[in-house]
C-alpha cells in the first residue's frame, strides 16, 4: 500500500493499545488517521501476553477503563465479524488475611458503583467455584463472574478490522524513524516517506522510551519506563481439567493467589501459571540497551527464580504438579514507576500523546483506546484519568528512579496500598533545605512529586517500621502524634515545611487579560491573592491555583506539588507570546506558620505588618532573611505562608522553631483542611465533577466578557445542580472512608466519598462526599467502609470548624 503523505493523527505502534486508539478514532468519524507498525501487528508485548481480562483494580480510573474494555470485547467479534477466543470464565481471588478481605470489600464497592457485581466468598464458596484447590488456610476471597481470558492476537486483529472498516489506515512493516516539527504540525519520518499530521501518539509499547527520545528536542523528556522480564508457563494437558471442562461445558475459572503473588488459569486442558516474583529481573532499563528489533522474540527461560511460587501454587492446586512443563514464555513487559499506564498528553510537547507502559495491556487496551481518542478529539476524556496521566511524573523520574520503582512495583504487583504506607524505593529525589532538621525532629517522610515532606513526627519509642503502616486502620503508631500536632495548631502554633509547591511566575504585557480568558472567575487586586479555577469544555474542574498578584501584569500562581507539569502545560498552551511563564518550583521554599499564637510568635522575627488582613501578601524579612508573607492557612487557623529562597530557608525555619512553633506533618494538615471543608486536587477537585457540583459557584463569573473554557457549559448547567459536595459526620470507627466509598440514603446508592479523616478539633470522623442533591441537609445516611456500613449525617455546610472564619481572620 502507498503511505499517505498527510493525516490528522499518526499512531506509532501496532499493539492492542495503538490499534484500539485507531479503532475508536475511526469509529468516531476521525477517519484520516494512520497507524504505523514496524513489523506485523502484535509483534511486541501483545504477542506473548497471557490475555487475562480482570475487572478488578485498586484504582478507580483503571477499573473504569477495564470495565469498558471488557464490555467492548464481549461484543466485538459479532460487531466486526472476526472470530475471537474469549472465555468469560469468572475468577476467584484468594485472601489469606483479614486485611486482604478488607481490600476486596473496597474494590467490590467501587465495582458496584460502576454496575459490576463482585461477591465476597467464604473458603467453601471459593472451592465451589474452583474445585481443585486447597482452602484450609484461607480467610475467604472474591468472585468476579466477568473475569476471563482472551486471545491477544485475535482481539487486536478484530480491532484492526473494525478500524479499517471505519476508514482508518494501518501501515505494517513501516517503522517510524523519527519526528520533526514544521509550521505547527508534526512530520513523522518513515523509510517509506514522511507523514505530516496534527497529532502524534507514542504507543510503541516497550520501545516507547526510544520513541520518546525523538520528542526531547521539542520539549519532551526521558520517558520513565523500565522493561521487566515476565514469565509464565503452560503445563502439559491435565486429564482432570479436561474431564471437568467436558462435563461442565466451560473452562475452570481463573485463580489469583494475590498474597502469594501469582495467577493460575486454564489454557486448553493445561494450566498457565504466571508469578510476579520479588526476585524479579529487569529486561532493559533504558531505550539505549534495547536491540533494534525484538519483534516476536523472547528472553531465555529462567524458571529457577520462580521456584518458590511454583511450589506454593502446587500446594494450593496439587493438579499443577501432576504434569510437566509444556512451554515457558519469558517476555518483555513495560513498567512505569507506579505500574500504571502512561496514557494522555505527552509532557511539554504540543499535540503529542502517549499510550504505553501497560502492564495489563490486553485488559486495558479497549478502554485505553476510548480514553486516548477522547483526549485527542475533545481535549479531555470522559473520566478523570490523572492516575494514568504521563504528567504525574516530573524531572525526578530519571532512569535510576524508574528502574528502582519498577522493580519494587513488579515485585509487589498484588500488594495492598494502605493509606498510611510509603513505598521506600526511589526516595530522597528532591529535598527541602530543612530536610535534616525535619529528620532530627522525628519526621516520617512521604514523597510528593518526588519532594520529601514530613507526614508525621515520631517521638522516641514510637514504632516507625514499614510493617506498622501496613494496615487500613487509622490508629497506627502515628495517630497519637497526629492528634498532638493538630491540637498544637489549634491551641498554639505549628509549622509545616511544604517543599515542592508548584510555582509559576506569569508576567508581561497582557498577562492579566490572558488569565481572565482562561480562568472561570476573577483575578485578585494588586497586593492580594485568591483562588482561581480552570475548567474543561464541560465546565468540569481541571485545576485550582492560588493566584498572588504583584502588579497589573505580574502574578505568582501556586498549585499542588503533583500538578507541576499538568498545570505548566495548561498555562503554556493558553498564554500569548507577550507573556512569560517561568517555573520557579525549585527556586522558593514555602513554610506554613499557623495557629492562634502565630502572630505573636512571628512578631519577634519579622518586620512585616502582621495586622494586614486575610488574603494579603507582602515582602518583608523573617529572621533577617528576605521573604514573602502570605496571609492564608490551609489549616484554617490564623497563619501565614512564609516563602523564601532555599539558601535562607534553614535560618527562617530554625528561628520559627526556636520561637516555639511545633512541627506538624501532612497527615495532620489533611485532617485540619477536611474540618474546614478545604478541597484537595485530584481528590475532591477532579474533572469528574463540575464547578457548580463542587460548590465553587462563587468562583464562576458568567457575566464577564471573556469566553473562558467551559463558560457555555456552565451557563447551561442546571441550577441547582443534581449533585453537590457535602460534609458528612460519620459514626466513630477504626478506618477512614476510602476514596469512592459508597454513600447510601434510604438504602439506595446516592453518592461517593472523595476524602475523609478524623477531625481532632471537632472530635469526629468526617468525610467530604459527592451526594445526590435530593438528599437534604440533616439526613441520616450510611457510608460503606471496607464492607461495613456506618451511620452518617449530612451537614448543612462543608466547614465543620470555625464556620464564620473568626479564628482565620483574627
N, C-alpha and C positions, 0 to 999 in steps of 0.2 A: 504494500500500500504506500502511496505517497504521503509524506508528512505535511500536515497543514502548516502554513507559514505564520498564521495568527490563530489565537484562541483567547477566550475570556479567562479561562483557568487552565493551568498546566499542573498536573499532579505527578510527582516524581515517586514512583514506587508502585508495584503491582501486586502487593499482598492484599489480604482481605480488607484492611482498613482503607487503603488507597482506592480499591475498586468500589467499596461501599460509598466512599465520598463521591466518586464519579456517578454511581447509580443514583444517589439522592439528588445531586445537582441536575442530572439529565431528567429525572422524573419530575423535578420542579420547574422544568422548562429552560434551564440553562444548558442547552444542547451544544453550545460552542465551547466544549471542554475536552481536553486531551490528557490521557494518562500515558506516561512513558514507563516502560519496564525494560531493564537491560537484558533480561533473559526471557523466560516464559513466566506467565502469571504464577504466583505462589512459590517462586524459587527460593524464598528466604525462610523466615521462621514459620510462615503459614504452611509450608510444605511438610515440615516434620512435627507440627503441633499435634497434641493429643486430641484436640477438638472437644474438650469438656465445655459444657454450657450451663453454668450455675446462674441463678438469680441472686444468690447470696452475695452480699458485700457489706462491709462495716461502714462504708462511706455512702451517704445518701445519693449524691450525684452519680457515682459509679453504678450503684444499684439501679437507678433510673435508666441509665444508659443500657445496662444489661437487660433489664425488663423489656425495653422497647425492642432491642435487637433480637431477643429470643422469640418474641411475638412475631416479628418480621420473618424470621426463619421458618416458623411453623406454617406460614402460608406461601413462602417464596417459591417452592417447587411448582405448585399449581399456577401461581401468578405468571411465571416466566416460562413454564413448560420445560423444566430441566430437572432430571432426577437427582434427588439428594438423599443420602442415607442419614436421616436424622432420627435418633432414637430418644424419645422423651420417656426416660426410664424412672424418673424420680431419683432422689438421693437422700441418704442419711448422713448427718454429721454427728460425730460421737463426742460426748463430753465426759471427761474424767473427773471434773471438779465442779463444785457449785459456781465458781466464778465463770467457768465456760458456759454453764447453763444461763447465767445472767446475760452474758454476751448474746447468746442465741435469742433470749427473750427480747433484747433490744432490737436485734435485726428483724425478728418476727414482727415486731410492732411497726418498724419502718416499712416492711413489705406490705403489711395490711394497709398502710397509708396509700400505697400505690395500687391497691386492689389485688395483691397477691396473697395467697393463703399458704402459710407455713405452719406446721404443727409441732408443738413440743411433745417429746416422746419419753416414755419410761423405757428401761432396758428391754422389757418384754415386747413392747411395741416396736422398738428398733429391730429386734430379731424377727418379728413378724414381717417386716419389710425386707430384711436381708437375712435369710435363714442360715447362712453358712458361717456366721461369726460367733465368737465368744463375747459374752456381755457381763460376766461376773464382776468386773472391776469398774463398770461404767456408772456414772451418776444419771445419765439419760442422754438425750440428743434432740436433733431437729430433723424434720422431714419436709422436703420441698418436692411436691409432686411434679413440678415443671422442669426439674433439672434433667440433664441427659448429656448426650454427645452427638456430634455431627461430623461429617466428613469435611475437613477444611478445604480441600481442593474443590469438591463439588459445590460447596456454598459460595466459594469465590467465583467459580465459573458461572454459577447461576446469577450472581450479582452482575457479572460482566455481561452476560447475555441480556439481562434487563437494561443495563446501561446502554449497550449498543442499540437495542430496540428503541430506546427513547431518544437516541441521537448522539450519545457520547462516543468518543473516539478512543480506541486503545491501540497503542503502538508497541508491540512486543519486539524484543531483540533490538531495542533502540535506547541505548544507555544515554542518559544525560551526562554531559561532561563539564558543565559549569553554568553560571548565570552572569549577566551584566544588566545594567540599568541605563536606559536611554529614554529621554523625554518623558519621564514619569511612568514608564512602562518597564516590565521585565522582558529580558530576552534570555530564553533558555536554550543553551547550546547542546546539540547532539551531533553524532557522527553523520547523520542524515540531513543536517540542516538546522537552522535556527527557528524557534517559535517565539514570536512576540506576543505577550499576554498582559492582562491587567493584574491577575492574581497568580501566585505560585504556591504550591504546597509541598513541603518536605514530608513525604510518607514513606521514607526509604528504610523503615524497619531498623535492623541492626547496623545498617550503613548510614543512618541519619546523622551521626556525628560528622562523618566525612562530607556529606552533602551540606550540613550546616556550616562547614568551614567556607563554603563558597559565598556565604552571606556576610561574613565578618567585615569585608571592606565596605559593606552597605549599612553598617550599624549593628550587625549581629554579634554574637558571642559564641564561645566554645560551647557546644551542646553538652550538658551534663548527663551523659549516657554511658553506661558500662554494659558490656555484653557478657552475660553469665553463661556458664555451661550447665544445661539442664538435661537430666537423664530420666528416661523411663524405659521399662522393658515389658515385653509380652511373653507369657508362658506358652508352652505347648497347649494344645486343646485339653480341656479337663472334662472327663466323661460326666461327672456330676452336674457341671454347669450346662453341658449340652442337654442332659436329660431334663433338668429343671426348665430350661428355655423351651424345649419342645412340649413339655407338659403345660406350662403356663402361657405359652404363645407370646412371650416377651422376654427381654433381657433382664438380668438381675439389676437392681438399682445400683447407682454409684454409691461408693462408701468413701467418706473422708474422715480419717482419724487425725483431727487437726492438732490435738495435743501431742501426738507422736510425729506429726508433720508429713503426711503422705495422703495421696488419693489412690483408690483401687476401683477399677471398673472392668466390666466385661467387654471383650473385643472378640467378636465372633463367638467361639466357645472357649476362649482363653481368658486370662486375666491380665490387666495392664496396671502395673504399679509405678507410681510417679512420686518419689520423695522430694522434699525440699530440705536438704541436709545442712546442718550447721557448718560442717567442714566442707563448704562449697568451693567452687572453682571459678575464677574469672577467666572468661574466654579471651576477650580483648578489652583493655582498659581505655583505649583511645582509638580513633579512626586510623591513626598512623600505623597501628600494629596490624591492621586487617589486611588480608590478601586482596588483590584487585577484584577477584570474583570468587565467591564461595557458594554459588548457586547450587542447590540440590546436593550439598555436601554436609558431612557430619564430623564431629570430633572423634578421636579414638575412644573406644569403650573404657570406662573407669569405674567398674562396678564395686571395686573394693571400698570406695568411700561411702557406698550405700549399705554396707553390711548390716549395721545396727538396725536400719529401717526395714530391711528385708526380713530380718529375724523377728522384729516386732510385728510386722504385718503377717508373718506366718503364724505367730501365736494368736493373733486376732482372727485370722481366716486360715485355718490349717490347710484347706484345699490349695492355697497358693503354693505350698511346698510339695505338692504331690506330683508336679510335672517340672520338667526342665525349662530353661530359658530358650524361647524361640528366636527372639530378636531384641537387641538393645539399641535404643536411639539416644544419642548424646549430641544435642544440637545447640546452636547459639540462640539466646533469647535476650532481648534488650531490657535493661532495668534503668529507670530513673532513680534518683536518690531515695525517694519515698515509695517506690514500687508502683506508683500510679502513672497513667499515661501522660504524655505531653501533647495536649490537644487544644489548639487555639492559636491566637496571634503569635507570630514569632517576635520575641522581644527586640525592640529597637529598629525593626525593619518594616517599612510600609508595605501593605498589601501582600505580605508573606505570612504563611500559616504553617503550623506543624501538626503532624498526626503520626506520632511514633512512640516508641518505648512502651508498647503494650505487652505486658507480661501475660495477659489473658486475652490476646487479640481476637481469637475466634468468638469468645463470648461477648466481647465488647465491640467487635468490628461493625455490626449492624447499627448500633446506637451511635458509634463514633462518626459514621458517615452522615447521619442525621445532624448531629451537633455541629460538625465542621461545615457542612453545606449551609446551615442556617447562619453561622458566623460569617461566612463569605457573602452570602446573598443579602442578609438583613442587618449585619453589624453586631448581632448578638444571637445566641441560641435561645431556645425556649426555656431551658432550665439554667439555673446558675451552676456553672461548671468550674468555679475557681479551684476546686481540688485538683483539676487536671490542667489548668491554665499554665503554659510554659513560663509565664512571667512570675510564677511563685518562687522560682529560683533566681537569685541575682548574682552579683560578681563573686561571692564567696564559693560558688558551686563550680570549682575547677575540677580537673581530672582526679586529683587525690581525694577530694571531698566526695565526688560522685562514686568513686570506687569503694571507699570505706563505707558509705551509706548503702550502696548496692549489695555488698557482701552481708552487711547487717540485716538488710531488708529481706534478701533472699533466704538467709538462714532463719528468719523469723516470719516467713511468709504467712503463716496462720496465727501469728501472735495476737494476743488481745491488746488493744490500745487503751490502757487505763487512763483516766482523766488527770492524774497527778504524776504520771510516769514520764520521764525524759530519756530518750534513747541516747546512749553515750557516744556513738561513733560520730566522727566529723565535727567535733566541738571546738570551741575556742577559735573560731574563724575571725570574729570581729569582737574586739574587747573595748569596753569603756576605759578611759584613763583611771577610773576608780575601781577597776576590777579587783586588784589585790586588796584594796580596802574593804570591798564587799565580802570577799572570801574571809578576811580576818574577822569580820563581824558574824561569820557563820552562814553566809549566803549559800543557798542551794539553788543552782543556776538552771535556767532554761534557755533555749535558743529561739530567737525571734528574727526571722530573716537573716540568720547567721550571727546576730548580735546576742551576746550573753547578757541576760538580765537576771536579777535575783527573783526567784519565785517565792521563797520564804527564808527566814533566818532561824537557823537551829541554835539551840543552847547546848552546852556540854552535856553529854549523856543522851541526847536525842538520837534516835535511830535514823541515820541518813543513808542507809543501804538502798540499793536499787530494788532489792526484793521487797522492802517495806512499802514501796509505791505501787506494787502490783496488786491493786485492789480497786473495786468500784466504790468503796466506801469513802465518805468524806473524812471520817475520823481516823486518819493515819497519824503518824508522828508529827506532822506539820500542823494539825488542826488547832492545837492549843496555842501554837505560836502565831498562826494567822489571826486567831481571836485577839491575842495580845496586841498584834500590830494594828488591827482595825480599831480597837478601842483606844490605843495610843493616839491615833489620828483623831478620833472623836474627842478625846479629853485633853490632849496637849498639842503636840506637833510631830509629824513624821516627815521623812524624806525618802524619796524613791528615785533611783537613777534610771532614767528612761533612755538609755543608749539606743540609737538607731531610729529615732523618729524620722520618717521620710520627709525631707525638707527641700523645697524648691523656691528659688528666687525668680520672680516673674517681674520684669521691668522693661520700660521702653515706651516709646510713643504708641498710644492706643492700647496699652495693656489693660486698663480698666474696661474699656469698651469690649475688648475681646473676651474678657472674663464674663461680662454681663451677657454676652451672646452664648456662653457655654453653660452657666450655672442657672439653676431654677429660680433663685431668689435675688436678694440684694447684696451689694458689697458693703463692708463697714466704712465708716468715715475714717479719715486720716487720724491716726493715733488710737484707733480702736481695732477690735478683732471680733469675728463672729464665725459661725459655721456656715459652710456653703455646700451645696449638693449638685452633683451632675447626674442626670437621668439618661436612660437609653430612649430609643424612639417610642417605647411603650409607656414611658413615664415611670419605669422601674428604677430602683436605686443602683447606680454604677459605683459611686464613691462619695465619701464625705471628706471634707478638708476643713482644717482651721485656717482662716484667712486673716493674716495680720497686715494691716495697711500702714506703710511708712510714708507714702507720698501719693500724689494724684495717680501716678502710674508706676508705683513701686510697692510690691507685695512679697510677703513670705507666705507660702502655702505649706502646711504640715499635714501629713496623713499617717496612717498606720505603718509600722515598720515593714510589714509584709506587702504593703501596697506600692512599694517603691517603683518597680518597673511598670506595673499596671497603670499607675497614675501619671508617671512620666510620659508614657506613650499617649495617654488621653490628652494631656496638655500639649505635647509636641504636635499632635495632629490638628489641634484646634487653634493654636496661636499663630498670628501672621508673622511675616519676616521682620517686621519692625520691632517685635517683642523678643527679648532674650529669655531663655529658660535655662537656669543653672541648677544642677543637682548639688545641693550643699549638705546632703545627709551626713557625710563624714567630717564636715567642717565645724559642726556645732554639737555640743553635748547639752542635753536637757535634763534638769532635775526638777521634781515637783516637791515643794515645801508646803505642807498643808496641815491644818488643824487650828483650833481656836487660839493657840499660843503662837502661831506662826508670825503674826505681825510684830509682837513684842520680841520674838527671837531674832527676826531679821533686822529690827531697828538698830541693834548694836553692831550690825555687819555691813550696812549699806547706806548710801546717801540718797537712795530712791525716795520718792514721795509715796509712802505706804498708805496714805489716805486716798490715793487715786482709786476710782471706782472699778467695779466689776467689768471685765471685758476691755480693759485698757492695757496699754503696754508702754514701756519707757526704757531708755538706756540709762544705765547707772553703773556704779561699782558695787561689787559684793566681795568682801574680804580683800578689798583693794584691787580687784581684778575687773576689767570691763565685762559687762553682762547686759542682757535684755531681760527685764522682768515683765511677765505677762500675768495679769490678774485673772486667773482661771484655775479651776481644780476639777479634774475628772473624778476625784474622790468625793466631791460635793460638800467640802468644808471651805472655810476661809483659807486662801492659799495663793501661791504664786509659782508659775513655772519660771525657772531660772535658766537662761540659755547663755552659754559662754564657749569660748574657744577650748579645744581639747587640752591645750597646754595650761590653761587656767583651771580646769575642772577639778583637779585634785585639791588645790588650795581652797576653792569655794566649798567643795563637799566637806573637807575636814573642818572648816570653820563652822559650817552649819551643824555638823555632828557635835562639835565641841560645845556649841551653844545649847545643846540639849535635844535636838531632833532625833527621834528614834527611826532607824531604817525600817522600811517595810517593803514587801515584795508584790509581785504580780497577782498572787492568789488573793491577798488582802485587797488590792486595788479592784479586782474583779468583783469581790463582794460589795465593796463600797459603791462602785458605779451601778450595780444592779439595784441596790437600795434606792439610788437616785433616779433610776429609770434611764440612765445614760446608755446609749446604744453602741455596740461594737461592730466594726466592719467584718463582713462575711460570717457573722453570727446572726445578729438582729438586722443588720443592713445588708441586703443582698438583692441581686437582680431577679429573685423570685417574687419580690413584693414591690408594689407601687409606693410612691411617696405618701399618698393620702392614707393608704392602708397602714403604713408605718408610723402614722401620726405626725408627719412632717409638713402638714399643710401650711404652717406659718413660714416655711422656707420656700414657698412657691408663690411667685408673683405673676399671675396670668395677665395682669394689666400692664406689664412693662412692654415696651415696643419690640424688644429683641426676640427673635424666633429661636429660642434655645431648644436643644434636643428634648423631645418628649412633650413640648408645650401643647401641641394639638391633642395628644392622647390624654394629657392631664386635664385639659379643658373639657374633654368629652367624657371623663371618668364619672361614674355615678356618685352622687353625693346624697347621703353619706355612703362611704364605701361598704361593700358587702362583708369585708373582713376588717379587723382592727387589731392593733398591737395593745395588749393589756398586761398588767402585772397580776400575778396570782400569789396568794399566800397559801402555801401547801402545808398540810399536816406534817408534823415532825417525822423525820425518817433518817436512815443511815446514809442514803445516797442523794445526791442532787439529780434532778431530772436531766437526762441526756438530750442532746440536740435531736429534734424531731420526735420527741416523746409525745404520744397522743394525748389530747385533752378531750374528755367526754362530758357532754351536757345532756342530762336526761337519758343517759345510756347510749347516745349517738356520738360518733366521732365528730367533733366540732372545731378542732384546731390542733396546733402543734407547738411544742415548746421550742424556743430558739436559744435561750441561755438561762442558766439557773445557778444559784449559790445560796448559802446560808447568809443572812444579813445579821451581823453581830450587833449593829446599833439598834435594830428593831427586834432582835432575837426571834427571827422567823425564817423558815425555809421559803425562798422566793423563786419565782420563775417569770420570765418575760415570754409571752406566748402570742402567736397569731391566732385569733379566735373569730368565729362567725359573729357578725355584728348583731345577730338576733339574740345572742346570749347577753343578758343585761348585767350591768354593774351589780355586785352583791350576790350574783348567782352562785350556787353551790355546784361545783364541777368535780371531776376526777382526773388525775394525771397518772398515766401508766408509766411506772418507773421500774424498769427491768422486770416486767411481768406483773408487778403488783400495782393495783390502783389505789392511790392515796387521795383523800378528800382535799379540795382546794376551794378557795373563794375568789371570785373576780373582784379586783379592787377598782375603786372609782377613778384612780389616777395611776400613771406609771410610777410616779415618785412616791416612795414609802418613807422617806426621811427628809425632814426639813422642807415640807411641801411648799412653804412660802419663800424659801431660799434666804431666810433671815440670817442663818449662820454663814451661808456662802457670801452674802453681800455685806457682812458686818463691817 
